[in-house]
Amino acid sequence: MQDLKGKIAIVTGGSRGIGRHIALQLAQRGADVAINYRSRASDADAVIKELEAIGVRALAIQADLSKMPEARSMIKEVHDTWGRIDILVNNAGITRDRSMRKLTDDDWNEVLDTNLGSVYATCSEVLNIMLEQKYGRIINITSFVGQAGNFGQANYAASKGGIIAFTKTLALEAAKHNVTVNAIAPGFTETEMLAQVPANIREQIISRVPMGRFGQPEEIARAVVFLAAEGDYITGQQINVNGGVYM
Ligand SMILES: NC(=O)c1ccc[n+]([C@@H]2O[C@H](COP(=O)([O-])OP(=O)(O)OC[C@H]3O[C@@H](n4cnc5c(N)ncnc54)[C@H](OP(=O)(O)O)[C@@H]3O)[C@@H](O)[C@H]2O)c1
C-alpha cells in the first residue's frame, strides 16, 4: 500500500532500534524519510541504503537533539531540502538509570534534555510549517514508565510523563488546523536500550509482562504508521503497545 506517497516524514533517532523500523515502515507505505542520529553514522548510512532500496528519497541528518538549536536546525534542513514536513516522529531517547539516592544532576539533565527538550524543540520548529500546510501528524514516543513509574528511572519517567502531558496540550492547540499530535507508549522492547539491562533483571522484567515476552520494534512501528496513515480523527491520545505491562 502506497498511501503515504508524496508525504515527507522525519524520524528522530531513526538509525537503529525502534526508530529504524518506523523509518522503514513509513517508507514501505511510500513516504520519503529523513532520519536523524547523534553519533553512529555507519548505522544511519545502513538505514539510508535500506530506505533507498525500498524506492523512496532518504536523508540522514546528524544532530544532537539534546541541544535545542541543533534540533531546530534539523527540522529546517529537511524543510529546506524537501519543501514540506507531513509527519514528525519524535523517537530519539536515552536512559541513565540510577536510584534517586545515586542520581546526579548530569543524569537528570541529560535525560530530560534528550527525551523531553528535543520534543519541545522539534515540535516548536515544525508547528508553523504544519499549520500553514493545514496538515501534520506528530507522533511522540513515550513509555509505559511515564505512566507507571519504574525503580531507578526517576529522570526517564519524568521525561516520558512530560511527553504525555506535552502531547495533549499541543494536540489541543493544533487540532483546528488538521495537525494531530499523539503519543505511543511502548513497553519493554527488544533493542540496544533493553540490552543494557543485566540478564537477571531482564528475566525479572519478562515475568512482569502479561504476554510473557518483550515487544519487537516492528510492533511499535506498526502503531506509529497506523497513526500517520490512518489516524485522521485521532488526536491527544496515548496508545499503549506494551504486552499488557501497564493497563
Ligand atoms: N526499548 C525499550 O524497551 C523502550 C521502551 C519504551 C520506550 N522506548 C522509547 O523508544 C525510543 C527508541 O528507543 P530504542 O530502544 O529504539 O533506543 P536505541 O536502540 O537506544 O536507539 C536510540 C536512537 O536515538 C538516537 N539518539 C540518542 N540520543 C540522541 C540525541 N541526543 N540526539 C539525536 N539522536 C539521539 C540514537 O542515535 P545514535 O545511535 O547515533 O546515538 C539512536 O538512533 C526512545 O524514546 C525510548 O525511550 C523504548
The ligand as a MOL file (V3000), in Angstrom:
LIG
                    3D

  0  0  0     0  0            999 V3000
M  V30 BEGIN CTAB
M  V30 COUNTS 48 52 0 0 0
M  V30 BEGIN ATOM
M  V30 1 N 13.4710 -0.2510 24.0980 0
M  V30 2 C 12.5240 -0.1440 25.0070 0
M  V30 3 O 12.2970 -1.0510 25.8230 0
M  V30 4 C 11.6700 1.0970 25.0720 0
M  V30 5 C 10.5160 1.0690 25.8750 0
M  V30 6 C 9.7050 2.1890 25.9400 0
M  V30 7 C 10.0380 3.3390 25.2120 0
M  V30 8 N 11.1700 3.3430 24.4500 0 CHG=1
M  V30 9 C 11.4820 4.5840 23.7340 0
M  V30 10 O 11.5670 4.3240 22.3520 0
M  V30 11 C 12.5040 5.2280 21.7420 0
M  V30 12 C 13.5320 4.4340 20.9460 0
M  V30 13 O 14.1770 3.5390 21.8310 0
M  V30 14 P 15.1600 2.3900 21.3280 0
M  V30 15 O 15.0540 1.3040 22.3100 0
M  V30 16 O 14.9430 2.1220 19.8810 0 CHG=-1
M  V30 17 O 16.5660 3.1360 21.5390 0
M  V30 18 P 18.0260 2.7810 20.9560 0
M  V30 19 O 18.0360 1.4530 20.2930 0
M  V30 20 O 18.9670 3.0430 22.0830 0
M  V30 21 O 18.2240 3.9160 19.8200 0
M  V30 22 C 18.2410 5.2520 20.2010 0
M  V30 23 C 18.2620 6.1440 18.9700 0
M  V30 24 O 18.1910 7.5100 19.4210 0
M  V30 25 C 19.3120 8.2250 18.9200 0
M  V30 26 N 19.7110 9.2440 19.8890 0
M  V30 27 C 20.0380 9.0880 21.1960 0
M  V30 28 N 20.3690 10.2740 21.7410 0
M  V30 29 C 20.2490 11.1930 20.7670 0
M  V30 30 C 20.4700 12.6000 20.6930 0
M  V30 31 N 20.9030 13.3160 21.7450 0
M  V30 32 N 20.2520 13.2360 19.5160 0
M  V30 33 C 19.8370 12.5360 18.4300 0
M  V30 34 N 19.6210 11.2050 18.4280 0
M  V30 35 C 19.8230 10.5580 19.5810 0
M  V30 36 C 20.3820 7.1830 18.6800 0
M  V30 37 O 21.3490 7.6730 17.7430 0
M  V30 38 P 22.9460 7.1880 17.8700 0
M  V30 39 O 22.9520 5.7040 17.6800 0
M  V30 40 O 23.6300 7.9290 16.7870 0
M  V30 41 O 23.3670 7.5790 19.2520 0
M  V30 42 C 19.5290 6.0330 18.1530 0
M  V30 43 O 19.2170 6.2520 16.7930 0
M  V30 44 C 13.1200 6.0290 22.9040 0
M  V30 45 O 12.4660 7.2620 23.0230 0
M  V30 46 C 12.8330 5.1560 24.1190 0
M  V30 47 O 12.7770 5.9120 25.2950 0
M  V30 48 C 11.9800 2.2530 24.3620 0
M  V30 END ATOM
M  V30 BEGIN BOND
M  V30 1 1 1 2
M  V30 2 2 2 3
M  V30 3 1 2 4
M  V30 4 1 4 5
M  V30 5 2 4 48
M  V30 6 2 5 6
M  V30 7 1 6 7
M  V30 8 2 7 8
M  V30 9 1 8 9
M  V30 10 1 8 48
M  V30 11 1 9 10
M  V30 12 1 9 46
M  V30 13 1 10 11
M  V30 14 1 11 12
M  V30 15 1 11 44
M  V30 16 1 12 13
M  V30 17 1 13 14
M  V30 18 2 14 15
M  V30 19 1 14 16
M  V30 20 1 14 17
M  V30 21 1 17 18
M  V30 22 2 18 19
M  V30 23 1 18 20
M  V30 24 1 18 21
M  V30 25 1 21 22
M  V30 26 1 22 23
M  V30 27 1 23 24
M  V30 28 1 23 42
M  V30 29 1 24 25
M  V30 30 1 25 26
M  V30 31 1 25 36
M  V30 32 1 26 27
M  V30 33 1 26 35
M  V30 34 2 27 28
M  V30 35 1 28 29
M  V30 36 1 29 30
M  V30 37 2 29 35
M  V30 38 1 30 31
M  V30 39 2 30 32
M  V30 40 1 32 33
M  V30 41 2 33 34
M  V30 42 1 34 35
M  V30 43 1 36 37
M  V30 44 1 36 42
M  V30 45 1 37 38
M  V30 46 2 38 39
M  V30 47 1 38 40
M  V30 48 1 38 41
M  V30 49 1 42 43
M  V30 50 1 44 45
M  V30 51 1 44 46
M  V30 52 1 46 47
M  V30 END BOND
M  V30 END CTAB
M  END
